[in-house]
Amino acid sequence: MIPVPGFEGRRIAVFGLGRSGITAARALKAGGARPVLWDDSVSSRMQAQAEGFDVEDLTVADWSGFAALVLSPGAPLTHPVPHWTVVKAAEAGVPVIGDIELFARAIAALPQADRPKVVAITGTNGKSTTTALIGWVLQQAGLTVHVGGNIGIGVLALPGFRERGPSGPPTDGGQEADLKVRAPAKAVYVIEVSSYQLDLTTSFAPDVAILTNISPDHLDRHGGMDGYVAAKARLFQALGPQAVALVGTDENWGRTLARDLAAAGHRVTTVSTSVQPREGGDPGLRDRTGIAGAADGHAVTGYGAKAWVPAFAGMHGIGAGDGVLKVEGEPDLDLSTARSLPGRHNAQNAAFAWGAARALGVPREVAAKGLMTFPGLAHRMEPVATLGAVRFINDSKATNTDAARQALLSYPSVFWIAGGRAKTGGIDDLADLFPRVARAYLIGEAAPDFARTLSGVSHQISGDMAAAVAQAAADAAEVAETDGPQVVLLSPAAASFDQYHDFEARGEAFRAAVLALGATPAASA
């Protein structure tokens, strides 16, 4: 746990007792604060009381006595309407913050020389894989790495800082006045951060700040696209002079942000998978499709036949293609043998990991080995099993069309399982990839709508996961007899909440259905 200083003896309202809320309460209490907890769930309140926390109905509390409100990222800050706790906090002049801001303040309380490094990752798609990949590469480099935030462990529940005196070994505590908090040697915190969490930050200042990409998502919570982009951009609001910003520039939003950051004097590394001319002749950045080291100042060379020159001092670039990173002055980094990084989108993830590792001083050979040995993440382009000549790929994390697009682009032909609770627009945006679909198997609420969109594509409404898997496996096996190995891909392009608690549960249902057919698990395949 990471104790949060700065609120000693003061009352802090904490609303929402999920993973981040209860962890924040523990971290505040460990730092000397007096957290006051509330949740709409009776069971959550009872659990908090059993743990010894003060539980108080915040609807009738005296808000003038609170030093801050720590808000669950699940509660709306501004849209569709502010949560009632936000209204009460505003009326009392109480600042509203979240767990990432508390983490930032804990880091800032350390002496400069003792602060750990922080790598923070946000984006619409790819952030979880990028986060895990960076953590893996840095671990292979021998660093002490803690991975968490919006992925896995809540940030304040990660291993904390040690206390030590002016000399001698670390100590577990004590009352001596000269004790100070100190980060473990070579510690790096690799944190995935959502737009909801970023909305609740003011001083978060990572050493490496990464924006993978931006596409429309969570627009109801941010009041539209402008609000969503602004929330993502908050990752860069407090960057220090030595920090590195790694920005995906395949979309206009990322290109604009990279231009603005570079113009403000920040160290910027762009990541692009495109070699096409920019629409509208982007005046701030010329076509950029090359690669250079994130921190070594290499000039940039073209990716493919094109070349680009940064329009601002301090800007470098990384080019990611199918199974390759292009490195200035060095041989291409071949990713084709990296089993867990298929497709251009995973090359993009690898580019971010490469840039982060190099920015932190990891040697080229060590960073490359880390990329090659990455085991992958569950539910994200995860090879689940094989059955004869049929491979089963679990991409349950693909809850929108942009994520599903990357999966479909990774294979020339797939037996595609899709559906769930549809996002706005359904799967209309994927029409250009329908020629890659040998047959589609549709599940969940979206099945009828998806079927209409797929009117010119072989498809069937399977209804549930077990039926879809069985039907897809049989059809793929039949085609494999004449055409060679085939792929059954779960990439739903929809949320899971119609049939499952979350995308993890959906992915596990897919895995179970595949193994029930007698398939060989990928780990032993």
C-alpha positions as CSV (number, residue, x, y, z in Angstrom):
1,M,0.0,0.0,0.0
2,I,1.1,3.6,-0.7
3,P,0.2,5.8,2.3
4,V,-1.1,9.3,1.3
5,P,0.4,12.2,3.3
6,G,-0.8,15.7,3.4
7,F,-4.2,15.2,5.1
8,E,-3.1,14.3,8.6
9,G,-5.9,14.6,11.1
10,R,-8.3,16.0,8.5
11,R,-11.7,14.5,7.4
12,I,-11.8,13.3,3.8
13,A,-15.1,12.2,2.2
14,V,-14.8,9.1,0.2
15,F,-17.7,8.1,-2.1
16,G,-17.8,4.8,-3.9
17,L,-16.3,1.8,-2.2
18,G,-15.3,-0.3,-5.1
19,R,-11.7,-1.3,-5.7
20,S,-10.3,2.3,-6.1
21,G,-12.5,3.8,-3.3
22,I,-11.8,1.3,-0.5
23,T,-8.1,1.3,-1.4
24,A,-8.0,5.1,-1.3
25,A,-9.6,5.0,2.1
26,R,-6.9,2.6,3.4
27,A,-4.1,4.7,1.9
28,L,-5.5,7.9,3.4
29,K,-5.9,6.3,6.8
30,A,-2.4,5.0,6.6
31,G,-1.2,8.5,5.9
32,G,-2.9,9.9,9.0
33,A,-6.2,11.2,7.5
34,R,-9.7,10.6,8.8
35,P,-11.6,9.1,5.9
36,V,-15.4,9.2,6.1
37,L,-16.9,6.6,3.8
38,W,-20.2,6.2,2.0
39,D,-21.6,4.1,-0.8
40,D,-25.1,3.4,-2.2
41,S,-24.6,-0.3,-1.5
42,V,-25.5,-1.4,2.0
43,S,-23.1,-4.4,1.8
44,S,-20.2,-2.1,0.8
45,R,-21.0,0.1,3.8
46,M,-21.1,-2.9,6.2
47,Q,-17.8,-4.2,4.9
48,A,-16.2,-0.8,5.4
49,Q,-17.6,-0.6,9.0
50,A,-16.2,-4.1,9.6
51,E,-12.8,-2.9,8.6
52,G,-13.0,-0.1,11.2
53,F,-13.7,2.9,8.9
54,D,-16.1,5.7,9.8
55,V,-19.2,5.3,7.7
56,E,-21.4,8.4,7.5
57,D,-24.4,9.3,5.3
58,L,-22.9,12.0,3.1
59,T,-26.3,13.2,2.0
60,V,-26.8,14.8,5.4
61,A,-23.1,15.3,6.5
62,D,-21.6,18.7,7.2
63,W,-19.5,19.2,4.1
64,S,-17.7,22.3,5.5
65,G,-15.6,20.0,7.6
66,F,-14.2,18.0,4.7
67,A,-10.7,18.8,3.2
68,A,-11.5,16.9,0.0
69,L,-13.9,14.5,-1.7
70,V,-12.3,11.4,-3.2
71,L,-14.8,10.3,-5.9
72,S,-15.1,6.9,-7.4
73,P,-14.3,7.1,-11.2
74,G,-17.6,5.3,-11.7
75,A,-19.5,8.4,-10.5
76,P,-20.0,11.2,-13.0
77,L,-18.0,14.4,-12.4
78,T,-19.8,16.6,-15.0
79,H,-22.0,14.6,-17.4
80,P,-24.7,13.6,-18.0
81,V,-25.2,15.5,-14.7
82,P,-22.7,15.9,-11.8
83,H,-23.1,13.3,-9.1
84,W,-24.8,14.6,-6.0
85,T,-21.6,14.4,-4.0
86,V,-19.9,16.6,-6.6
87,V,-22.8,19.2,-6.1
88,K,-22.4,19.2,-2.4
89,A,-18.6,19.5,-2.6
90,A,-18.9,22.5,-5.0
91,E,-21.4,24.2,-2.6
92,A,-18.9,23.8,0.3
93,G,-15.8,24.7,-1.7
94,V,-14.4,21.2,-1.3
95,P,-12.0,20.0,-4.0
96,V,-12.9,16.7,-5.8
97,I,-10.1,14.3,-6.6
98,G,-9.5,10.6,-7.3
99,D,-7.0,7.9,-6.5
100,I,-4.5,8.9,-9.3
101,E,-4.3,12.4,-7.8
102,L,-3.7,10.9,-4.3
103,F,-0.9,8.7,-5.9
104,A,0.6,11.8,-7.5
105,R,0.6,13.7,-4.1
106,A,2.3,10.7,-2.4
107,I,5.0,10.8,-5.0
108,A,5.4,14.6,-4.8
109,A,5.8,14.3,-1.0
110,L,9.1,12.4,-1.5
111,P,12.5,14.2,-1.8
112,Q,13.2,14.7,-5.5
113,A,16.2,12.3,-5.5
114,D,14.0,9.5,-3.9
115,R,11.1,9.6,-6.2
116,P,10.4,6.4,-8.3
117,K,9.8,6.7,-12.1
118,V,6.2,6.7,-13.3
119,V,5.0,5.6,-16.7
120,A,1.4,6.4,-17.3
121,I,-0.7,5.1,-20.2
122,T,-4.1,6.2,-21.5
123,G,-6.0,5.9,-24.8
124,T,-9.2,4.5,-26.2
125,N,-7.8,1.2,-27.3
126,G,-4.6,-0.8,-26.6
127,K,-3.8,0.8,-23.2
128,S,-4.0,-2.4,-21.2
129,T,-1.8,-4.4,-23.6
130,T,0.6,-1.5,-23.7
131,T,0.7,-1.2,-19.9
132,A,1.3,-4.9,-19.4
133,L,3.9,-4.9,-22.2
134,I,5.9,-2.0,-20.8
135,G,5.8,-3.7,-17.3
136,W,7.1,-6.9,-18.8
137,V,9.9,-5.2,-20.8
138,L,11.1,-3.2,-17.8
139,Q,11.0,-6.3,-15.6
140,Q,13.2,-8.2,-18.1
141,A,15.6,-5.3,-17.8
142,G,16.0,-6.0,-14.1
143,L,14.0,-3.1,-12.8
144,T,11.6,-3.3,-9.9
145,V,8.3,-2.8,-11.6
146,H,4.8,-2.3,-10.2
147,V,1.9,-2.4,-12.7
148,G,-1.6,-1.3,-11.8
149,G,-4.2,1.5,-11.9
150,N,-7.1,0.9,-14.3
151,I,-5.6,-2.6,-15.0
152,G,-5.3,-5.2,-12.2
153,I,-4.4,-3.7,-8.9
154,G,-5.7,-0.2,-7.8
155,V,-2.7,2.2,-7.9
156,L,-2.7,2.9,-4.1
157,A,-2.7,-0.8,-3.4
158,L,0.6,-1.3,-5.2
159,P,3.7,-1.9,-3.1
160,G,4.5,1.3,-1.2
161,F,7.5,3.3,-0.3
162,R,9.9,2.3,2.5
163,E,10.8,4.5,5.3
164,R,14.4,5.0,6.2
165,G,16.5,7.4,8.3
166,P,19.4,9.5,7.1
167,S,21.6,6.5,7.2
168,G,21.3,2.8,7.7
169,P,18.9,0.2,6.3
170,P,15.2,0.7,5.6
171,T,13.0,0.4,8.7
172,D,9.4,-0.6,9.1
173,G,8.5,2.6,10.9
174,G,9.1,4.3,14.2
175,Q,8.5,7.6,15.9
176,E,11.8,9.2,15.1
177,A,11.3,12.7,13.6
178,D,14.0,12.3,11.0
179,L,12.4,9.3,9.3
180,K,11.4,10.0,5.7
181,V,9.5,8.1,3.0
182,R,11.7,6.6,0.4
183,A,10.9,4.7,-2.8
184,P,12.4,1.3,-3.4
185,A,15.6,1.3,-5.4
186,K,15.1,1.4,-9.2
187,A,11.3,1.3,-8.7
188,V,9.1,2.1,-11.7
189,Y,5.3,2.4,-11.5
190,V,3.5,1.5,-14.7
191,I,0.0,2.9,-14.4
192,E,-3.0,2.5,-16.8
193,V,-5.2,5.6,-16.4
194,S,-8.8,6.0,-17.7
195,S,-10.4,9.2,-18.8
196,Y,-12.6,9.0,-15.7
197,Q,-9.5,8.9,-13.5
198,L,-7.8,11.7,-15.4
199,D,-10.8,14.0,-15.0
200,L,-10.0,13.8,-11.2
201,T,-6.4,14.8,-11.5
202,T,-4.6,18.2,-11.2
203,S,-0.9,17.4,-10.4
204,F,-0.2,13.9,-11.8
205,A,3.2,14.3,-13.5
206,P,4.5,11.0,-15.0
207,D,8.0,10.7,-16.3
208,V,6.7,9.0,-19.4
209,A,3.2,9.9,-20.5
210,I,1.6,7.8,-23.2
211,L,-1.5,8.3,-25.3
212,T,-2.1,5.3,-27.5
213,N,-4.9,6.6,-29.7
214,I,-8.2,8.4,-29.5
215,S,-11.6,7.5,-31.0
216,P,-15.1,8.2,-29.8
217,D,-15.9,6.5,-26.5
218,H,-17.6,7.3,-23.2
219,L,-19.1,10.4,-24.8
220,D,-22.0,10.5,-22.4
221,R,-19.6,10.9,-19.5
222,H,-17.6,13.7,-21.1
223,G,-20.3,15.7,-22.8
224,G,-19.1,14.9,-26.3
225,M,-15.8,14.3,-28.2
226,D,-14.2,17.6,-27.1
227,G,-14.7,16.7,-23.4
228,Y,-13.3,13.2,-24.0
229,V,-10.2,14.5,-25.7
230,A,-9.7,17.1,-23.0
231,A,-9.9,14.4,-20.4
232,K,-7.2,12.3,-22.1
233,A,-5.0,15.4,-22.6
234,R,-5.0,15.9,-18.8
235,L,-2.3,13.2,-18.7
236,F,0.1,15.8,-20.0
237,Q,-1.0,18.8,-18.0
238,A,1.7,18.7,-15.4
239,L,4.7,17.2,-17.2
240,G,8.1,18.1,-15.9
241,P,11.0,19.4,-18.1
242,Q,12.6,15.9,-18.4
243,A,9.4,14.0,-19.0
244,V,8.8,12.2,-22.3
245,A,5.4,12.3,-24.1
246,L,4.7,9.4,-26.4
247,V,1.6,10.2,-28.5
248,G,-0.2,8.1,-31.1
249,T,-0.7,10.2,-34.2
250,D,-2.8,8.1,-36.5
251,E,-5.8,10.4,-35.7
252,N,-6.2,14.1,-35.9
253,W,-6.7,14.5,-32.1
254,G,-3.3,12.8,-31.4
255,R,-1.5,14.8,-34.1
256,T,-2.9,18.1,-32.7
257,L,-1.9,17.2,-29.2
258,A,1.7,16.2,-30.3
259,R,2.0,19.5,-32.1
260,D,0.9,21.5,-29.1
261,L,3.1,19.6,-26.7
262,A,6.2,20.1,-28.9
263,A,5.4,23.7,-29.4
264,A,5.2,24.1,-25.6
265,G,8.8,22.7,-25.4
266,H,8.0,19.2,-24.2
267,R,10.0,16.2,-25.4
268,V,7.6,14.4,-27.8
269,T,7.9,11.0,-29.5
270,T,5.2,10.3,-32.0
271,V,4.0,6.8,-32.9
272,S,2.3,6.1,-36.3
273,T,1.2,3.1,-38.3
274,S,0.3,5.1,-41.3
275,V,2.3,6.2,-44.4
276,Q,-0.5,8.1,-46.0
277,P,-0.5,11.8,-46.5
278,R,-2.4,13.7,-43.8
279,E,-5.8,15.0,-44.7
280,G,-5.9,18.7,-45.0
281,G,-2.1,19.0,-45.1
282,D,-1.7,19.2,-41.3
283,P,0.3,22.5,-41.0
284,G,1.9,21.6,-37.7
285,L,3.4,18.2,-38.5
286,R,4.5,16.9,-41.9
287,D,4.0,13.3,-42.8
288,R,5.7,11.3,-40.0
289,T,6.2,7.6,-40.4
290,G,9.7,6.9,-39.2
291,I,11.3,5.9,-36.0
292,A,13.9,7.3,-33.7
293,G,15.0,6.6,-30.2
294,A,12.7,8.2,-27.6
295,A,15.5,9.8,-25.7
296,D,18.7,9.6,-27.9
297,G,18.0,12.4,-30.3
298,H,18.3,10.4,-33.6
299,A,17.2,12.0,-36.8
300,V,14.1,10.5,-38.3
301,T,14.1,8.4,-41.5
302,G,11.1,7.4,-43.6
303,Y,9.0,4.4,-43.0
304,G,8.6,2.6,-46.3
305,A,9.2,5.0,-49.2
306,K,8.3,8.2,-47.3
307,A,10.2,10.4,-45.0
308,W,9.2,13.1,-42.6
309,V,10.8,15.9,-40.6
310,P,9.5,17.0,-37.2
311,A,8.0,20.5,-37.4
312,F,9.1,21.3,-33.9
313,A,12.4,20.8,-32.0
314,G,12.5,17.9,-29.6
315,M,10.0,15.8,-31.6
316,H,11.0,12.3,-32.7
317,G,9.0,9.4,-34.2
318,I,8.4,5.7,-34.1
319,G,6.9,3.9,-37.1
320,A,5.1,0.6,-36.5
321,G,4.1,-1.7,-39.4
322,D,2.9,-5.3,-39.6
323,G,5.4,-7.2,-37.5
324,V,8.2,-4.5,-37.7
325,L,9.5,-1.4,-36.0
326,K,11.7,0.9,-38.2
327,V,14.7,2.1,-36.3
328,E,16.9,5.0,-37.5
329,G,20.4,4.0,-38.2
330,E,19.8,0.4,-37.0
331,P,18.4,-2.8,-38.5
332,D,14.6,-3.1,-38.5
333,L,13.2,-4.6,-35.3
334,D,11.5,-7.7,-36.6
335,L,8.4,-8.6,-34.5
336,S,7.2,-11.4,-36.6
337,T,8.5,-14.0,-34.1
338,A,6.8,-12.3,-31.2
339,R,4.0,-14.8,-30.7
340,S,1.8,-12.4,-28.6
341,L,2.1,-9.3,-30.8
342,P,0.4,-10.1,-34.1
343,G,-0.9,-7.3,-36.4
344,R,-0.1,-3.7,-36.9
345,H,-2.0,-2.6,-33.7
346,N,0.3,-4.8,-31.6
347,A,3.3,-3.3,-33.4
348,Q,1.9,0.0,-32.3
349,N,1.7,-1.3,-28.7
350,A,5.3,-2.5,-29.1
351,A,6.4,0.9,-30.3
352,F,5.1,2.6,-27.2
353,A,6.8,0.0,-25.0
354,W,10.0,0.5,-27.0
355,G,9.8,4.2,-26.6
356,A,9.1,4.0,-22.8
357,A,11.9,1.5,-22.2
358,R,14.4,3.6,-24.2
359,A,13.3,6.7,-22.4
360,L,14.1,5.0,-19.1
361,G,17.6,4.0,-20.3
362,V,16.9,0.3,-21.2
363,P,19.5,-0.9,-23.7
364,R,18.2,-1.7,-27.2
365,E,19.0,-5.4,-27.1
366,V,17.3,-5.8,-23.7
367,A,14.2,-3.9,-24.8
368,A,14.0,-6.0,-28.0
369,K,14.3,-9.3,-26.0
370,G,11.5,-8.1,-23.7
371,L,9.2,-7.5,-26.7
372,M,9.9,-10.9,-28.1
373,T,9.2,-12.8,-24.9
374,F,6.0,-11.0,-23.9
375,P,3.4,-13.6,-23.0
376,G,0.4,-11.5,-23.8
377,L,-2.8,-10.6,-21.9
378,A,-5.9,-12.6,-21.4
379,H,-8.9,-11.5,-23.5
380,R,-6.7,-9.4,-25.8
381,M,-5.9,-11.2,-29.0
382,E,-5.2,-14.2,-26.7
383,P,-4.5,-17.6,-28.4
384,V,-6.8,-19.9,-26.4
385,A,-6.4,-23.3,-28.0
386,T,-6.2,-25.3,-31.2
387,L,-8.4,-28.1,-32.5
388,G,-6.8,-29.8,-35.5
389,A,-6.1,-27.0,-38.0
390,V,-8.3,-24.4,-36.2
391,R,-7.0,-21.8,-33.9
392,F,-9.2,-20.0,-31.4
393,I,-8.5,-16.4,-30.5
394,N,-10.0,-14.6,-27.5
395,D,-10.4,-10.9,-28.1
396,S,-13.2,-10.3,-25.7
397,K,-11.7,-6.9,-24.7
398,A,-12.8,-5.6,-28.1
399,T,-15.9,-3.8,-26.8
400,N,-16.0,-1.3,-29.7
401,T,-15.5,-1.3,-33.4
402,D,-12.0,0.3,-33.3
403,A,-10.7,-2.6,-31.2
404,A,-12.5,-5.2,-33.3
405,R,-11.0,-3.6,-36.5
406,Q,-7.5,-4.3,-35.2
407,A,-8.3,-7.9,-34.6
408,L,-10.0,-8.4,-38.0
409,L,-7.0,-6.8,-39.7
410,S,-4.7,-9.3,-38.1
411,Y,-6.0,-12.3,-40.1
412,P,-6.8,-12.7,-43.8
413,S,-9.9,-14.8,-43.0
414,V,-11.8,-15.4,-39.8
415,F,-14.9,-17.2,-38.5
416,W,-16.1,-14.2,-36.4
417,I,-18.1,-14.3,-33.2
418,A,-19.5,-10.9,-32.5
419,G,-22.3,-9.2,-30.6
420,G,-23.4,-8.2,-27.1
421,R,-24.7,-4.8,-26.2
422,A,-24.0,-2.6,-29.2
423,K,-22.3,0.8,-29.1
424,T,-23.6,3.7,-31.2
425,G,-23.3,2.9,-34.8
426,G,-23.2,-0.9,-34.4
427,I,-20.6,-2.5,-36.7
428,D,-21.3,-0.2,-39.7
429,D,-17.7,1.1,-39.5
430,L,-16.3,-2.4,-40.1
431,A,-18.0,-2.9,-43.5
432,D,-14.7,-2.5,-45.4
433,L,-13.4,-5.6,-43.5
434,F,-16.4,-7.8,-44.1
435,P,-14.6,-9.6,-47.0
436,R,-12.3,-11.1,-44.4
437,V,-15.2,-12.7,-42.6
438,A,-15.7,-16.3,-43.8
439,R,-18.8,-16.5,-41.6
440,A,-20.2,-14.5,-38.6
441,Y,-21.8,-16.0,-35.5
442,L,-23.9,-13.4,-33.7
443,I,-24.7,-13.4,-30.0
444,G,-26.5,-11.2,-27.5
445,E,-28.8,-8.1,-27.8
446,A,-27.0,-6.8,-30.9
447,A,-27.4,-10.0,-33.0
448,P,-30.5,-8.8,-35.0
449,D,-29.0,-5.4,-35.8
450,F,-25.6,-6.9,-36.6
451,A,-27.3,-9.4,-38.9
452,R,-29.0,-6.6,-40.9
453,T,-25.6,-4.9,-41.3
454,L,-24.1,-8.2,-42.5
455,S,-26.8,-8.8,-45.0
456,G,-24.2,-9.5,-47.8
457,V,-22.0,-11.6,-45.6
458,S,-22.5,-15.3,-44.6
459,H,-23.8,-15.2,-41.0
460,Q,-26.1,-16.7,-38.5
461,I,-27.7,-15.7,-35.2
462,S,-26.3,-18.2,-32.7
463,G,-27.7,-16.5,-29.6
464,D,-25.2,-17.6,-26.9
465,M,-21.5,-18.3,-26.7
466,A,-21.6,-22.1,-26.5
467,A,-23.7,-22.3,-29.7
468,A,-21.5,-19.8,-31.5
469,V,-18.3,-21.6,-30.6
470,A,-19.6,-25.0,-31.6
471,Q,-20.9,-23.7,-34.9
472,A,-17.8,-21.7,-35.8
473,A,-15.5,-24.6,-34.9
474,A,-17.4,-27.0,-37.1
475,D,-17.5,-24.6,-40.1
476,A,-13.8,-23.7,-39.7
477,A,-12.7,-27.4,-39.5
478,E,-14.6,-28.1,-42.7
479,V,-12.9,-25.3,-44.6
480,A,-9.5,-26.3,-43.1
481,E,-9.7,-29.7,-44.8
482,T,-9.2,-28.0,-48.2
483,D,-7.9,-24.5,-47.5
484,G,-5.5,-25.1,-44.6
485,P,-5.4,-23.6,-41.1
486,Q,-8.3,-21.4,-40.0
487,V,-9.1,-18.9,-37.2
488,V,-12.1,-18.6,-35.0
489,L,-12.1,-15.1,-33.6
490,L,-14.1,-13.8,-30.7
491,S,-13.9,-10.0,-31.1
492,P,-17.4,-8.8,-30.1
493,A,-17.3,-5.1,-31.2
494,A,-19.9,-4.6,-28.4
495,A,-20.1,-4.4,-24.6
496,S,-20.7,-7.6,-22.6
497,F,-23.3,-6.4,-20.1
498,D,-26.3,-8.0,-21.8
499,Q,-25.1,-11.5,-21.0
500,Y,-22.0,-11.2,-18.8
501,H,-20.7,-9.2,-15.8
502,D,-17.8,-7.9,-17.8
503,F,-15.6,-8.7,-20.8
504,E,-13.4,-11.0,-18.7
505,A,-16.4,-13.2,-17.9
506,R,-17.3,-13.2,-21.6
507,G,-13.8,-14.3,-22.5
508,E,-13.8,-17.0,-20.0
509,A,-17.1,-18.3,-21.3
510,F,-15.4,-18.4,-24.8
511,R,-12.4,-20.3,-23.4
512,A,-14.7,-22.8,-21.6
513,A,-16.8,-23.5,-24.7
514,V,-13.6,-24.0,-26.8
515,L,-12.0,-26.4,-24.3
516,A,-15.3,-28.3,-24.0
517,L,-14.9,-29.3,-27.6
518,G,-11.7,-31.1,-26.7
519,A,-9.3,-28.4,-28.0
520,T,-5.7,-28.3,-26.8
521,P,-5.0,-25.2,-24.6
522,A,-2.5,-22.8,-26.3
523,A,0.0,-23.1,-23.4
524,S,0.6,-26.8,-24.3
525,A,-0.2,-26.6,-28.0
